[in-house]
C-alpha cells in the first residue's frame, strides 16, 4: 500500500511540475514584451532593417530590405533555424538567367569549331578560318537562332514587373473602395468606431521608447505639401521624440528622403484583450462576416 501511495505521490509531483511549467510559459507569452527595433534610410538606394526579439533573445527575427533585395532570418537560442536568400529584382533575375545561356552558347561554339577543324580538310578550312559567325548561326541557343537579344529579355522583365505592380495597385484600390463603402453604411459606424477605439488602446500600449527621424519631403505642389505638413503636425506623439520634418515647397516631384530609427515593445495580452472586447459586440461580428464573405 505504501508503494502505491509513493508512486501516486511521484506522479502528482511530476504533474504539478508540468502544470507549473505550462503556466509559466503561458504567463511569459502573455506578459513578457516583444522588443522591436526599426531603422533605415530613404534615399536613392533605400534600405530598412527590422529586428524583433522575445525573452532575452530566446527567439529573434530579423528582416533586411534593400533596393531590389531582402534577407530574412529566425534564430532560436542564438542559432539560425531559417534563412531566406536574397532576392533580386526582375531585371537582375533576367541577367542571371542569361549568363548560363551565354556560357552554353560559347561552349557550343567552341565545340563546333573544334569538330569542324578536326573533320574538314585543310583546303576547306581556309575559307572559314576567320568566319566564326557562320559557325554560330547553326548552334542551338545562340542569339541569332532564337532571335531574342539580351536587352530584349531585360525589357520584357521590366514590363512584366510594371504590369504586376499595376495589377496589385488596382486590387488594393478596389479593396479600399469597398472598405470605404462599408464604413459609410449606418449599421457599420458603431463597429468602425469600436475598432478605432481599440487601435488607440493598442497604440498607447505599444510603447515607443525611442524615435528619431530626420526627413525631408515634397508633395509636388506647394499647397499639397503644406496640407501634408498640417496633417502630420496634428499627431501629438511626434513632439515627444526627436522628429525633424522639413517640407520642400519648391520641388515639383513627390519624394521622401532621410533617416529614421525606432525602438519599442509590445505585449500579447493587449491583443487578446482588444480582440475579446471587439468580439463581444454584435456589430463588429457582422462587419467581420461582411469582409470575410
MIDOVEX-367074 format. One record per residue (C-alpha): x, y, z; residue in three letters; residue number from 1; chain. Coordinates in nm, 2 decimals. Example, Ala and Ser with C-alpha at 12.3 -4.5 7.8 and 13.67 -1.06 7.14 Angstrom:
BEGIN
[[1.23 -0.45 0.78] "ALA" 1 "A"];
[[1.37 -0.11 0.71] "SER" 2 "A"];
***
This chain:
BEGIN
[[0.00 0.00 0.00] "UNK" 1 "A"];
[[0.28 0.24 0.09] "UNK" 2 "A"];
[[0.44 0.17 -0.25] "UNK" 3 "A"];
[[0.12 0.27 -0.44] "UNK" 4 "A"];
[[0.10 0.59 -0.23] "UNK" 5 "A"];
[[0.46 0.67 -0.31] "UNK" 6 "A"];
[[0.41 0.61 -0.68] "UNK" 7 "A"];
[[0.10 0.83 -0.68] "UNK" 8 "A"];
[[0.29 1.10 -0.49] "UNK" 9 "A"];
[[0.56 1.10 -0.75] "UNK" 10 "A"];
[[0.31 1.11 -1.04] "UNK" 11 "A"];
[[0.14 1.40 -0.86] "UNK" 12 "A"];
[[0.46 1.59 -0.82] "UNK" 13 "A"];
[[0.55 1.54 -1.19] "UNK" 14 "A"];
[[0.21 1.66 -1.30] "UNK" 15 "A"];
[[0.24 1.97 -1.07] "UNK" 16 "A"];
[[0.58 2.05 -1.22] "UNK" 17 "A"];
[[0.45 2.01 -1.57] "UNK" 18 "A"];
[[0.14 2.23 -1.49] "UNK" 19 "A"];
[[0.37 2.49 -1.34] "UNK" 20 "A"];
[[0.59 2.49 -1.65] "UNK" 21 "A"];
[[0.29 2.53 -1.87] "UNK" 22 "A"];
[[0.15 2.81 -1.65] "UNK" 23 "A"];
[[0.49 2.99 -1.65] "UNK" 24 "A"];
[[0.51 2.95 -2.03] "UNK" 25 "A"];
[[0.16 3.09 -2.07] "UNK" 26 "A"];
[[0.23 3.39 -1.85] "UNK" 27 "A"];
[[0.56 3.45 -2.03] "UNK" 28 "A"];
[[0.38 3.45 -2.37] "UNK" 29 "A"];
[[0.11 3.69 -2.24] "UNK" 30 "A"];
[[0.32 3.94 -2.03] "UNK" 31 "A"];
[[0.68 3.92 -2.15] "UNK" 32 "A"];
[[0.71 4.20 -2.41] "UNK" 33 "A"];
[[0.83 4.16 -2.76] "UNK" 34 "A"];
[[1.10 4.42 -2.82] "UNK" 35 "A"];
[[1.14 4.56 -3.17] "UNK" 36 "A"];
[[1.38 4.79 -3.35] "UNK" 37 "A"];
[[1.33 4.95 -3.69] "UNK" 38 "A"];
[[1.59 5.17 -3.87] "UNK" 39 "A"];
[[1.67 5.27 -4.22] "UNK" 40 "A"];
[[1.72 5.54 -4.47] "UNK" 41 "A"];
[[1.51 5.67 -4.76] "UNK" 42 "A"];
[[1.73 5.78 -5.04] "UNK" 43 "A"];
[[1.80 5.68 -5.40] "UNK" 44 "A"];
[[1.91 5.34 -5.25] "UNK" 45 "A"];
[[1.66 5.29 -4.97] "UNK" 46 "A"];
[[1.71 5.03 -4.70] "UNK" 47 "A"];
[[1.53 4.91 -4.39] "UNK" 48 "A"];
[[1.65 4.70 -4.10] "UNK" 49 "A"];
[[1.39 4.53 -3.87] "UNK" 50 "A"];
[[1.46 4.32 -3.57] "UNK" 51 "A"];
[[1.23 4.17 -3.30] "UNK" 52 "A"];
[[1.32 3.96 -3.00] "UNK" 53 "A"];
[[1.14 3.79 -2.71] "UNK" 54 "A"];
[[1.25 3.66 -2.37] "UNK" 55 "A"];
[[1.62 3.77 -2.37] "UNK" 56 "A"];
[[1.66 3.68 -2.74] "UNK" 57 "A"];
[[1.53 3.33 -2.69] "UNK" 58 "A"];
[[1.35 3.39 -3.02] "UNK" 59 "A"];
[[1.46 3.66 -3.26] "UNK" 60 "A"];
[[1.35 3.77 -3.60] "UNK" 61 "A"];
[[1.54 3.99 -3.84] "UNK" 62 "A"];
[[1.45 4.14 -4.18] "UNK" 63 "A"];
[[1.67 4.34 -4.40] "UNK" 64 "A"];
[[1.55 4.51 -4.71] "UNK" 65 "A"];
[[1.75 4.69 -4.97] "UNK" 66 "A"];
[[1.67 4.83 -5.31] "UNK" 67 "A"];
[[1.57 4.51 -5.51] "UNK" 68 "A"];
[[1.67 4.25 -5.25] "UNK" 69 "A"];
[[1.58 4.14 -4.90] "UNK" 70 "A"];
[[1.70 3.89 -4.64] "UNK" 71 "A"];
[[1.51 3.73 -4.35] "UNK" 72 "A"];
[[1.62 3.51 -4.06] "UNK" 73 "A"];
[[1.48 3.35 -3.75] "UNK" 74 "A"];
[[1.70 3.24 -3.46] "UNK" 75 "A"];
[[1.63 3.02 -3.16] "UNK" 76 "A"];
[[1.87 3.03 -2.86] "UNK" 77 "A"];
[[2.10 3.22 -3.09] "UNK" 78 "A"];
[[2.11 2.95 -3.36] "UNK" 79 "A"];
[[1.97 3.02 -3.70] "UNK" 80 "A"];
[[1.67 2.80 -3.79] "UNK" 81 "A"];
[[1.56 2.98 -4.11] "UNK" 82 "A"];
[[1.74 3.19 -4.35] "UNK" 83 "A"];
[[1.59 3.32 -4.67] "UNK" 84 "A"];
[[1.83 3.41 -4.95] "UNK" 85 "A"];
[[1.84 3.75 -5.10] "UNK" 86 "A"];
[[1.60 3.81 -5.38] "UNK" 87 "A"];
[[1.70 4.01 -5.68] "UNK" 88 "A"];
[[1.48 4.23 -5.90] "UNK" 89 "A"];
[[1.32 4.11 -6.22] "UNK" 90 "A"];
[[1.60 4.28 -6.43] "UNK" 91 "A"];
[[1.87 4.12 -6.22] "UNK" 92 "A"];
[[1.69 3.78 -6.25] "UNK" 93 "A"];
[[1.69 3.82 -6.63] "UNK" 94 "A"];
[[2.07 3.88 -6.62] "UNK" 95 "A"];
[[2.13 3.58 -6.41] "UNK" 96 "A"];
[[1.92 3.37 -6.64] "UNK" 97 "A"];
[[2.10 3.49 -6.95] "UNK" 98 "A"];
[[2.45 3.40 -6.82] "UNK" 99 "A"];
[[2.42 3.02 -6.84] "UNK" 100 "A"];
[[2.27 3.06 -7.19] "UNK" 101 "A"];
[[2.57 3.26 -7.30] "UNK" 102 "A"];
[[2.81 3.02 -7.14] "UNK" 103 "A"];
[[2.64 2.73 -7.32] "UNK" 104 "A"];
[[2.65 2.92 -7.64] "UNK" 105 "A"];
[[3.02 2.99 -7.61] "UNK" 106 "A"];
[[3.09 2.63 -7.52] "UNK" 107 "A"];
[[2.88 2.50 -7.81] "UNK" 108 "A"];
[[3.06 2.74 -8.05] "UNK" 109 "A"];
[[3.40 2.62 -7.93] "UNK" 110 "A"];
[[3.29 2.26 -7.97] "UNK" 111 "A"];
[[3.16 2.33 -8.32] "UNK" 112 "A"];
[[3.48 2.50 -8.42] "UNK" 113 "A"];
[[3.69 2.21 -8.29] "UNK" 114 "A"];
[[3.48 1.95 -8.46] "UNK" 115 "A"];
[[3.49 2.14 -8.79] "UNK" 116 "A"];
[[3.86 2.18 -8.77] "UNK" 117 "A"];
[[3.92 1.82 -8.70] "UNK" 118 "A"];
[[3.68 1.67 -8.96] "UNK" 119 "A"];
[[3.72 1.91 -9.25] "UNK" 120 "A"];
[[4.04 1.91 -9.47] "UNK" 121 "A"];
[[4.28 2.20 -9.46] "UNK" 122 "A"];
[[4.18 2.33 -9.80] "UNK" 123 "A"];
[[3.82 2.35 -9.69] "UNK" 124 "A"];
[[3.90 2.51 -9.35] "UNK" 125 "A"];
[[4.08 2.81 -9.50] "UNK" 126 "A"];
[[3.77 2.99 -9.62] "UNK" 127 "A"];
[[3.60 2.96 -9.28] "UNK" 128 "A"];
[[3.91 3.03 -9.06] "UNK" 129 "A"];
[[3.81 3.39 -8.98] "UNK" 130 "A"];
[[3.43 3.35 -9.00] "UNK" 131 "A"];
[[3.32 3.24 -8.65] "UNK" 132 "A"];
[[2.98 3.40 -8.71] "UNK" 133 "A"];
[[2.89 3.15 -8.97] "UNK" 134 "A"];
[[2.95 2.86 -8.73] "UNK" 135 "A"];
[[2.75 3.01 -8.45] "UNK" 136 "A"];
[[2.45 3.07 -8.67] "UNK" 137 "A"];
[[2.37 2.70 -8.66] "UNK" 138 "A"];
[[2.44 2.65 -8.29] "UNK" 139 "A"];
[[2.13 2.59 -8.08] "UNK" 140 "A"];
[[2.07 2.85 -7.82] "UNK" 141 "A"];
[[2.27 3.13 -7.99] "UNK" 142 "A"];
[[2.13 3.48 -8.00] "UNK" 143 "A"];
[[2.07 3.46 -8.38] "UNK" 144 "A"];
[[1.89 3.12 -8.36] "UNK" 145 "A"];
[[1.63 3.23 -8.11] "UNK" 146 "A"];
[[1.61 3.59 -8.22] "UNK" 147 "A"];
[[1.60 3.74 -7.87] "UNK" 148 "A"];
[[1.89 3.96 -7.77] "UNK" 149 "A"];
[[1.98 4.01 -7.41] "UNK" 150 "A"];
[[1.84 4.36 -7.38] "UNK" 151 "A"];
[[1.50 4.24 -7.50] "UNK" 152 "A"];
[[1.49 3.99 -7.22] "UNK" 153 "A"];
[[1.56 4.27 -6.97] "UNK" 154 "A"];
[[1.30 4.49 -7.13] "UNK" 155 "A"];
[[1.04 4.21 -7.11] "UNK" 156 "A"];
[[1.12 4.15 -6.74] "UNK" 157 "A"];
[[1.09 4.52 -6.67] "UNK" 158 "A"];
[[0.74 4.55 -6.83] "UNK" 159 "A"];
[[0.63 4.23 -6.65] "UNK" 160 "A"];
[[0.73 4.39 -6.32] "UNK" 161 "A"];
[[0.54 4.71 -6.41] "UNK" 162 "A"];
[[0.23 4.50 -6.50] "UNK" 163 "A"];
[[0.24 4.32 -6.17] "UNK" 164 "A"];
[[0.27 4.65 -5.98] "UNK" 165 "A"];
[[-0.03 4.79 -6.17] "UNK" 166 "A"];
[[-0.24 4.48 -6.10] "UNK" 167 "A"];
[[-0.16 4.48 -5.73] "UNK" 168 "A"];
[[-0.23 4.86 -5.71] "UNK" 169 "A"];
[[-0.57 4.80 -5.88] "UNK" 170 "A"];
[[-0.66 4.53 -5.63] "UNK" 171 "A"];
[[-0.56 4.74 -5.33] "UNK" 172 "A"];
[[-0.76 5.03 -5.47] "UNK" 173 "A"];
[[-1.07 4.82 -5.51] "UNK" 174 "A"];
[[-1.03 4.68 -5.16] "UNK" 175 "A"];
[[-1.00 5.03 -5.02] "UNK" 176 "A"];
[[-1.31 5.15 -5.21] "UNK" 177 "A"];
[[-1.52 4.86 -5.09] "UNK" 178 "A"];
[[-1.39 4.92 -4.74] "UNK" 179 "A"];
[[-1.49 5.28 -4.76] "UNK" 180 "A"];
[[-1.84 5.19 -4.88] "UNK" 181 "A"];
[[-1.89 4.96 -4.58] "UNK" 182 "A"];
[[-1.76 5.23 -4.35] "UNK" 183 "A"];
[[-2.02 5.48 -4.48] "UNK" 184 "A"];
[[-2.31 5.25 -4.40] "UNK" 185 "A"];
[[-2.51 5.34 -4.09] "UNK" 186 "A"];
[[-2.51 4.99 -3.95] "UNK" 187 "A"];
[[-2.13 4.97 -3.96] "UNK" 188 "A"];
[[-2.04 5.31 -3.80] "UNK" 189 "A"];
[[-2.06 5.16 -3.45] "UNK" 190 "A"];
[[-1.83 4.88 -3.55] "UNK" 191 "A"];
[[-1.57 5.11 -3.71] "UNK" 192 "A"];
[[-1.57 5.34 -3.40] "UNK" 193 "A"];
[[-1.51 5.04 -3.18] "UNK" 194 "A"];
[[-1.22 4.93 -3.40] "UNK" 195 "A"];
[[-1.07 5.28 -3.39] "UNK" 196 "A"];
[[-1.10 5.29 -3.01] "UNK" 197 "A"];
[[-0.92 4.95 -2.98] "UNK" 198 "A"];
[[-0.65 5.07 -3.22] "UNK" 199 "A"];
[[-0.60 5.37 -3.00] "UNK" 200 "A"];
[[-0.57 5.14 -2.70] "UNK" 201 "A"];
[[-0.31 4.93 -2.87] "UNK" 202 "A"];
[[-0.11 5.23 -2.98] "UNK" 203 "A"];
[[-0.09 5.36 -2.63] "UNK" 204 "A"];
[[0.04 5.02 -2.50] "UNK" 205 "A"];
[[0.29 4.97 -2.78] "UNK" 206 "A"];
[[0.54 5.18 -2.60] "UNK" 207 "A"];
[[0.78 5.35 -2.84] "UNK" 208 "A"];
[[1.08 5.41 -2.62] "UNK" 209 "A"];
[[1.29 5.59 -2.88] "UNK" 210 "A"];
[[1.20 5.76 -3.20] "UNK" 211 "A"];
[[1.44 5.97 -3.40] "UNK" 212 "A"];
[[1.39 6.09 -3.76] "UNK" 213 "A"];
[[1.52 6.35 -3.99] "UNK" 214 "A"];
[[1.30 6.35 -4.31] "UNK" 215 "A"];
[[1.27 6.59 -4.59] "UNK" 216 "A"];
[[0.97 6.56 -4.82] "UNK" 217 "A"];
[[0.78 6.72 -5.10] "UNK" 218 "A"];
[[0.44 6.65 -5.25] "UNK" 219 "A"];
[[0.50 6.81 -5.59] "UNK" 220 "A"];
[[0.28 7.11 -5.52] "UNK" 221 "A"];
[[0.33 7.38 -5.25] "UNK" 222 "A"];
[[-0.03 7.37 -5.14] "UNK" 223 "A"];
[[-0.04 7.00 -5.11] "UNK" 224 "A"];
[[0.29 7.00 -4.92] "UNK" 225 "A"];
[[0.15 7.24 -4.67] "UNK" 226 "A"];
[[-0.16 7.03 -4.62] "UNK" 227 "A"];
[[0.05 6.72 -4.56] "UNK" 228 "A"];
[[0.26 6.91 -4.31] "UNK" 229 "A"];
[[-0.05 7.03 -4.13] "UNK" 230 "A"];
[[-0.19 6.67 -4.10] "UNK" 231 "A"];
[[0.14 6.54 -3.96] "UNK" 232 "A"];
[[0.15 6.82 -3.70] "UNK" 233 "A"];
[[-0.18 6.70 -3.57] "UNK" 234 "A"];
[[-0.02 6.39 -3.42] "UNK" 235 "A"];
[[0.10 6.49 -3.07] "UNK" 236 "A"];
[[0.33 6.19 -3.03] "UNK" 237 "A"];
[[0.57 6.34 -3.28] "UNK" 238 "A"];
[[0.65 6.62 -3.03] "UNK" 239 "A"];
[[0.76 6.37 -2.76] "UNK" 240 "A"];
[[1.05 6.24 -2.98] "UNK" 241 "A"];
[[1.33 6.37 -3.19] "UNK" 242 "A"];
[[1.14 6.40 -3.52] "UNK" 243 "A"];
[[1.25 6.67 -3.76] "UNK" 244 "A"];
[[1.03 6.71 -4.07] "UNK" 245 "A"];
[[1.15 6.95 -4.34] "UNK" 246 "A"];
[[0.90 7.04 -4.61] "UNK" 247 "A"];
[[1.02 7.12 -4.96] "UNK" 248 "A"];
[[0.78 7.38 -5.12] "UNK" 249 "A"];
[[0.99 7.43 -5.42] "UNK" 250 "A"];
[[1.02 7.08 -5.55] "UNK" 251 "A"];
[[0.80 6.97 -5.84] "UNK" 252 "A"];
[[0.82 6.60 -5.76] "UNK" 253 "A"];
[[0.68 6.37 -5.49] "UNK" 254 "A"];
[[0.96 6.23 -5.27] "UNK" 255 "A"];
[[1.07 6.15 -4.91] "UNK" 256 "A"];
[[1.43 6.14 -4.81] "UNK" 257 "A"];
[[1.61 6.10 -4.48] "UNK" 258 "A"];
[[1.69 5.86 -4.20] "UNK" 259 "A"];
[[1.49 5.72 -3.91] "UNK" 260 "A"];
[[1.53 5.49 -3.61] "UNK" 261 "A"];
[[1.27 5.35 -3.37] "UNK" 262 "A"];
[[1.27 5.12 -3.07] "UNK" 263 "A"];
[[0.98 4.99 -2.87] "UNK" 264 "A"];
[[0.80 4.69 -2.72] "UNK" 265 "A"];
[[0.45 4.52 -2.72] "UNK" 266 "A"];
[[0.27 4.26 -2.52] "UNK" 267 "A"];
[[0.04 3.98 -2.65] "UNK" 268 "A"];
[[-0.21 4.03 -2.37] "UNK" 269 "A"];
[[-0.32 4.36 -2.51] "UNK" 270 "A"];
[[-0.40 4.20 -2.84] "UNK" 271 "A"];
[[-0.61 3.93 -2.67] "UNK" 272 "A"];
[[-0.80 4.19 -2.46] "UNK" 273 "A"];
[[-0.88 4.40 -2.76] "UNK" 274 "A"];
[[-1.00 4.10 -2.97] "UNK" 275 "A"];
[[-1.22 3.98 -2.68] "UNK" 276 "A"];
[[-1.38 4.32 -2.64] "UNK" 277 "A"];
[[-1.44 4.35 -3.01] "UNK" 278 "A"];
[[-1.58 4.00 -3.05] "UNK" 279 "A"];
[[-1.84 4.07 -2.77] "UNK" 280 "A"];
[[-2.00 4.34 -2.99] "UNK" 281 "A"];
[[-2.26 4.22 -3.25] "UNK" 282 "A"];
[[-2.19 4.50 -3.49] "UNK" 283 "A"];
[[-1.82 4.40 -3.51] "UNK" 284 "A"];
[[-1.91 4.04 -3.58] "UNK" 285 "A"];
[[-2.15 4.14 -3.86] "UNK" 286 "A"];
[[-1.88 4.36 -4.02] "UNK" 287 "A"];
[[-1.63 4.08 -4.00] "UNK" 288 "A"];
[[-1.87 3.85 -4.17] "UNK" 289 "A"];
[[-1.92 4.10 -4.45] "UNK" 290 "A"];
[[-1.55 4.15 -4.50] "UNK" 291 "A"];
[[-1.47 3.78 -4.50] "UNK" 292 "A"];
[[-1.77 3.69 -4.70] "UNK" 293 "A"];
***
